Amino acid sequence: MSSNFVHKALLNSYFMQLAVPLDYESAVKFMFEQLPMFSKTGADALNPKLDKIIKLCNSIGNPERQFKSIHIAGTNGKGSTSHILAACLQEAGYKTGLYTSPHLIDLRERIRINGALLNKALLTTFINSFWATIQEVQPSYFELNVALAFWAFAQEGVDIAVIETGLGGKWDSTNIITPEVSVITNISLDHTHILGNSIAEIAGEKAGIIKPKKPVIIGLSQDETAAVFSRQAILNQTQLTYADIMFEGAIVHTSAESQTIKFVDTRNYNIIEVTTDLLGSFQVDNLKTALATVVTLEQLGWKVGIDTFRKAAARVKTLTGLRGRWEFIRTRPLTIADVAHNPNGISMIVRQLQHPDLNQKKQHIIIGFVADKDVKEALSLLPQNATYYFTQARIPRALMAEDLKKFATELNLEGNTYPTVSEAITQALKNCDDEDLLLITGSFFIVGEALEFLDNKNKTI
């Protein structure tokens, strides 16, 4: 008997047993447990076409056509860039939707309106209102989340929504919108078993979000991607803007709460000084990308500009609730969480670890990955003089801690294994002196479990 047949039988049985509307907790449980989910099963949960999301949205009134949008793809930085742009639009006075993935602690983090988590009643109403459609279409977990986001944004009457792709671009479920602007942050090797084995192939998938006569912002100019993006822009009769060519930037001051960056607008050589609550040198590139997008939006008639950008950048976390990007959780020992999960992302945080202002006595690193990442390459970038705590998230896709340790030992990274993230954190805090640094990284799932554990722990102190 095929797994698809079993899944359909279980799903139909679930519907048949439904006698009364679900409450919020039951609705969320249904979303997590009854539908295939990439974060659980990996590539088997992906649908390399848009038929289901199109059918689902057609059945619920095509909410994706009822608000303006910005569409963002890329290998790294798309989450931060999405939050920066949402902050700018909120600062400008627009009612702003924000769809990102995955979440860290609460499912509703994926769908925000003016920074607030999705209302529980909206989620519950959506699931109960469209039971018949869900039964017929049988969308994936991600498709269901996307439809929920679009429906919620339409119901709440947002002026504009910032929509982040989940994976790739061309066949991503979000790719049924026609945005004001398409944004591609950067391209590196990730999800190669799905998107392609070269930078150019992956760029081709991400370029699938480019729409006819809609401007495109590329965050990072790369030789391997230039021809791919140019061809797609020509085919769609639209213009390309490279953010890293339009703006140059350098950090001039850092503290535990903020950093100040000076950008040079290469079109007129004006200097734009920005202080932001986003930490990490890698945020310079994300801010450039967002700034170039803001300039384009202003040209399209949106009431945003440099002054709006400057004000919004100062409080991105406050406005949008962004977490897990070089986030300082504790000061003694200095405890930092970052969702870097591929070699490119790991290389960025390793550079950040070398910043002289951190002034750490010894480094402790809690790390875990999902099994489909280039784990050996990522591990090879990490410092050999740190103490490691190898662990795993509570998902089937997680790389087992013992296997992770074997890879690490081959690269002379020393440490012990821990079956859960909470156990790894508990031991690491026991081992750390107040002057040490503790980094938690490797995946969204590791960081999410860590934040939940530490948030609860801090409440009891």
C-alpha positions in Angstrom: 0.0 0.0 0.0 1.5 3.4 -1.0 2.3 6.1 1.5 0.2 8.6 -0.5 -2.8 6.2 -0.2 -2.3 5.8 3.5 -1.9 9.6 3.9 -5.2 10.2 2.0 -7.0 7.6 4.0 -5.9 9.1 7.3 -6.8 12.6 6.1 -10.2 11.5 5.0 -10.7 9.7 8.3 -9.8 12.8 10.1 -12.4 14.9 8.3 -15.0 12.2 8.8 -14.5 12.4 12.6 -14.8 16.2 12.6 -18.1 16.9 14.3 -17.6 20.4 15.7 -15.3 23.3 14.5 -11.7 23.0 15.7 -10.3 25.3 18.3 -7.0 27.1 17.8 -4.8 24.4 19.4 -6.5 21.6 17.3 -6.2 23.7 14.1 -2.5 24.1 14.6 -2.1 20.5 15.5 -3.8 19.6 12.3 -1.5 21.8 10.3 1.6 20.2 11.9 0.6 16.5 12.1 -1.8 15.8 9.2 -0.1 17.4 6.2 3.3 16.6 4.6 5.9 19.1 5.7 9.4 19.8 4.2 10.8 20.4 7.7 9.8 16.8 8.6 10.4 14.8 5.5 12.6 16.9 3.1 12.3 16.8 -0.6 9.5 14.2 -0.6 7.1 16.9 0.6 7.8 19.3 -2.2 5.5 19.9 -5.1 7.5 21.0 -8.2 4.5 22.8 -9.7 2.0 25.4 -8.6 -1.3 23.5 -9.3 -2.3 23.0 -5.7 -1.7 26.5 -4.4 -3.5 27.9 -7.5 -6.5 25.6 -7.0 -6.6 26.4 -3.3 -6.4 30.2 -3.8 -9.0 30.0 -6.6 -11.3 28.3 -4.2 -10.9 30.9 -1.4 -11.4 34.0 -3.6 -7.9 34.6 -4.9 -6.7 36.7 -1.9 -3.3 37.1 -3.5 -4.8 39.6 -5.9 -6.3 41.8 -3.2 -3.1 43.4 -1.9 0.2 44.8 -3.3 3.4 42.9 -2.6 7.1 42.6 -2.6 8.6 39.2 -3.4 12.0 38.1 -2.0 14.1 35.1 -2.8 17.8 34.2 -2.2 20.0 31.8 -0.5 20.9 33.8 2.6 19.7 37.1 4.0 16.2 37.0 2.6 14.6 36.8 6.1 16.5 39.8 7.4 15.9 41.8 4.2 12.2 41.0 4.4 12.0 42.3 7.9 13.9 45.5 7.1 11.5 46.2 4.2 8.5 45.5 6.3 9.8 47.9 9.0 10.3 50.6 6.3 6.8 50.2 5.1 5.4 50.2 8.6 7.4 53.3 9.4 5.9 55.0 6.3 2.4 54.4 7.7 1.4 51.5 5.5 -0.5 48.6 6.9 2.1 45.9 6.2 1.9 42.2 6.0 5.0 40.0 6.3 5.2 36.3 5.4 8.5 34.5 6.2 9.5 30.9 7.0 10.3 28.9 8.9 9.2 30.1 12.3 11.4 29.7 15.4 8.9 29.2 18.3 5.3 30.0 17.3 3.7 29.1 13.9 2.1 32.6 13.8 5.6 34.2 13.4 5.3 33.3 9.8 2.4 35.7 9.2 2.6 39.2 10.8 0.6 42.3 10.3 2.4 45.5 11.4 4.7 43.3 13.3 2.0 41.5 15.3 1.7 37.7 15.2 -1.3 36.4 13.2 -4.4 36.6 15.2 -5.4 33.1 16.5 -9.0 33.6 15.6 -8.0 34.2 11.9 -6.0 31.0 11.7 -8.9 29.0 13.3 -11.5 30.6 11.1 -9.4 29.9 8.0 -9.0 26.2 8.8 -12.7 25.7 9.7 -14.1 27.7 6.8 -12.2 25.8 4.2 -12.3 22.2 5.4 -14.0 21.0 2.2 -11.5 22.7 0.0 -8.5 21.5 2.0 -9.9 17.9 1.8 -10.2 18.2 -1.9 -6.9 19.9 -2.7 -4.8 18.2 0.1 -2.2 21.0 0.1 1.2 20.6 1.7 2.0 22.2 5.0 3.8 25.0 3.2 1.0 25.5 0.6 -1.5 25.7 3.4 0.6 28.3 5.3 0.9 30.4 2.1 -2.8 30.4 1.4 -3.5 31.3 5.0 -1.1 34.2 4.8 -2.6 35.5 1.6 -6.2 35.1 3.0 -5.3 36.8 6.3 -3.6 39.8 4.5 -6.7 40.2 2.3 -9.1 39.9 5.3 -7.2 42.5 7.2 -6.9 44.9 4.3 -3.1 45.3 4.3 -1.7 48.0 1.9 1.2 45.9 1.0 2.8 42.6 2.0 6.4 41.5 2.0 6.5 37.8 0.9 9.6 35.6 1.4 9.9 32.5 -0.7 10.4 29.2 1.2 12.6 27.4 -1.2 13.9 28.3 -4.7 11.5 30.6 -6.5 10.1 29.3 -9.8 8.0 26.5 -8.1 7.7 28.1 -4.7 4.1 28.3 -3.5 4.4 32.0 -3.0 5.1 32.5 -6.7 1.6 33.2 -7.7 1.8 36.9 -6.8 2.6 39.8 -9.1 4.7 42.0 -6.9 5.6 45.7 -7.2 9.3 44.7 -7.0 11.1 41.3 -7.0 14.2 41.0 -4.8 16.9 38.3 -5.0 19.4 38.7 -2.1 22.3 36.4 -3.2 23.0 32.9 -4.5 25.2 30.2 -3.0 25.1 26.4 -3.0 22.2 25.2 -0.8 19.5 22.6 -1.4 21.5 21.4 -4.3 19.6 18.1 -4.4 16.5 20.1 -5.3 17.6 23.4 -6.9 20.7 22.4 -8.9 24.4 21.6 -8.5 25.8 25.0 -9.6 25.4 28.6 -8.8 24.0 29.3 -12.2 21.4 26.5 -11.9 20.2 27.8 -8.5 20.1 31.3 -9.8 17.8 30.1 -12.6 15.4 28.7 -10.0 15.5 31.9 -7.9 15.0 34.0 -11.1 11.7 32.4 -11.5 10.1 35.1 -9.3 10.9 37.8 -11.9 7.7 39.1 -13.5 7.0 41.0 -16.7 7.8 44.7 -16.4 8.3 44.5 -12.7 11.6 45.9 -11.5 14.2 43.5 -10.0 16.7 44.2 -7.2 19.7 41.8 -7.0 21.5 42.1 -3.7 24.9 40.7 -4.8 26.6 40.9 -8.2 28.2 37.6 -9.0 29.9 36.5 -12.2 28.1 33.1 -12.2 24.7 34.7 -12.0 24.9 37.8 -14.2 24.0 36.1 -17.4 21.1 34.2 -15.8 19.5 37.3 -14.3 20.1 39.4 -17.4 18.4 36.9 -19.7 15.4 36.6 -17.4 15.1 40.4 -17.2 15.3 40.7 -21.0 12.6 38.0 -21.4 10.4 39.9 -18.9 11.1 43.4 -20.3 12.2 44.7 -17.0 15.2 46.4 -15.4 17.8 45.0 -13.1 19.4 47.0 -10.2 22.4 45.6 -8.3 22.3 46.8 -4.7 26.0 46.4 -4.1 26.8 48.5 -7.1 24.3 51.2 -6.2 25.5 51.4 -2.6 28.8 50.8 -0.8 28.8 50.5 2.9 31.1 50.2 5.9 30.5 49.7 9.7 31.9 52.7 11.6 30.7 51.8 15.1 29.3 48.8 17.0 27.9 48.1 20.4 26.0 45.3 22.1 22.7 46.9 21.0 23.4 48.4 17.6 25.8 49.2 14.8 26.3 52.3 12.7 27.0 52.0 9.0 27.9 54.6 6.5 26.6 54.0 3.0 27.8 55.8 -0.1 25.2 56.3 -2.9 27.4 55.7 -6.0 25.0 57.6 -8.2 25.7 61.0 -6.5 28.2 60.1 -3.8 26.0 61.2 -1.0 26.8 59.6 2.4 23.9 58.0 4.3 24.6 57.2 7.9 22.4 54.5 9.4 22.2 53.1 13.0 20.5 49.8 13.2 19.5 47.3 15.9 20.5 44.5 13.5 23.9 43.1 14.6 26.5 41.3 12.5 28.6 42.5 9.6 26.6 40.5 7.2 23.6 42.9 7.8 25.5 45.5 5.7 24.6 43.5 2.5 21.0 43.0 3.6 20.6 46.7 4.4 22.0 47.6 1.0 19.5 45.3 -0.7 16.6 46.8 1.3 17.9 50.4 0.6 18.0 49.8 -3.1 14.5 48.4 -2.9 13.2 51.4 -1.0 14.7 53.7 -3.7 12.9 51.7 -6.4 9.6 51.8 -4.4 9.9 55.5 -4.1 10.3 55.8 -7.8 7.1 53.8 -8.2 5.2 56.3 -6.1 5.3 54.7 -2.7 5.8 57.2 0.2 9.1 55.7 1.4 12.6 57.1 1.1 16.0 57.5 2.7 14.6 59.2 5.9 12.0 56.5 6.3 14.8 53.9 5.8 17.0 55.5 8.4 14.2 55.6 11.0 13.1 52.0 10.3 16.6 50.5 10.4 17.0 51.8 13.9 14.2 49.5 15.2 13.7 46.6 12.9 13.4 44.1 15.7 10.9 46.3 17.6 8.8 46.9 14.5 8.8 43.4 13.1 9.7 40.9 15.9 12.8 39.6 14.0 14.8 37.1 16.1 17.7 34.6 15.7 20.0 36.8 13.5 23.1 37.3 15.6 20.8 37.8 18.6 22.4 38.6 21.9 20.4 36.5 24.5 22.6 36.9 27.6 25.6 39.0 28.5 27.4 36.7 31.1 28.4 34.6 29.4 27.8 36.4 26.2 25.2 34.1 24.5 24.4 34.6 20.8 22.0 32.7 18.5 22.1 32.8 14.7 20.2 30.7 12.2 23.1 30.3 9.8 22.6 26.8 8.3 24.7 26.5 5.2 28.4 27.1 4.4 27.8 30.6 3.2 25.9 31.5 6.3 28.4 29.8 8.6 31.3 31.7 7.0 29.6 35.0 7.7 29.2 34.2 11.4 32.7 32.9 11.7 33.9 36.3 10.4 31.7 37.9 13.0 33.2 35.8 15.8 36.5 37.4 15.0 35.2 40.9 15.8 37.5 42.5 18.4 34.6 44.0 20.3 33.4 40.5 21.3 36.5 40.2 23.5 35.7 36.6 24.5 37.9 34.5 26.8 36.9 31.1 25.2 34.4 30.0 22.6 31.7 27.4 23.2 29.5 26.4 20.2 26.2 24.5 20.3 25.6 23.2 16.8 23.2 21.0 14.9 22.1 20.6 11.3 19.5 19.1 9.1 20.7 16.1 7.2 20.4 17.5 3.7 22.9 20.3 4.2 26.6 20.4 3.2 27.6 19.7 6.8 31.2 18.8 6.2 31.8 22.0 4.3 30.1 24.1 6.9 32.1 22.4 9.7 35.4 23.0 7.9 34.8 26.7 8.3 34.5 26.7 12.1 37.3 27.5 14.6 39.2 24.5 15.9 39.9 26.0 19.3 36.3 26.1 20.4 34.5 23.6 22.6 31.6 22.0 20.7 28.3 20.7 21.9 26.8 18.5 19.1 23.1 18.2 19.2 19.9 17.7 17.1 16.5 19.3 16.7 13.3 17.4 17.3 12.5 16.8 13.7 13.0 13.7 11.5 15.3 15.6 9.1 17.8 16.3 11.8 21.3 15.0 11.4 21.9 12.7 14.4 24.3 14.3 16.9 26.6 11.2 16.8 26.9 11.4 13.1 27.6 15.2 13.4 30.4 14.5 15.9 32.0 11.9 13.5 32.2 14.5 10.8 33.5 17.1 13.2 36.2 14.8 14.6 37.6 14.3 11.1 38.1 18.1 11.1 39.7 18.2 14.6 36.6 19.9 16.2 36.4 18.6 19.8 33.2 18.2 21.8 30.5 15.9 23.2 27.1 14.9 21.9 23.7 15.9 23.6 20.4 14.3 22.6 18.5 17.6 23.0 19.2 21.2 22.5 18.1 22.0 26.1 20.7 19.5 27.5 23.4 21.0 25.3 22.6 24.5 26.6 22.4 23.4 30.2 25.9 21.8 30.0 27.4 24.6 28.1 26.2 27.2 30.6 27.8 25.1 33.4 31.1 25.0 31.5 31.2 28.7 30.6 32.9 31.4 32.6 31.3 34.8 32.6 33.9 36.0 30.1 33.3 33.2 27.6 31.2 33.3 24.5 28.4 30.8 23.7 27.2 30.6 20.1 24.1 28.6 19.1 23.8 27.9 15.4 23.4 25.4 12.5 19.7 25.6 11.7 16.4 27.4 12.3 15.2 24.4 14.3 18.2 24.4 16.7 17.9 28.1 17.3 14.1 27.9 17.7 14.4 25.2 20.4 17.2 27.2 22.1 15.2 30.4 22.2 12.2 28.7 23.6 14.3 27.0 26.3 16.2 30.1 27.2 13.1 32.4 27.1 11.4 30.1 29.6 14.6 29.8 31.7 15.0 33.6 31.9 11.4 33.9 33.2 12.3 31.7 36.2 15.4 33.6 37.1 
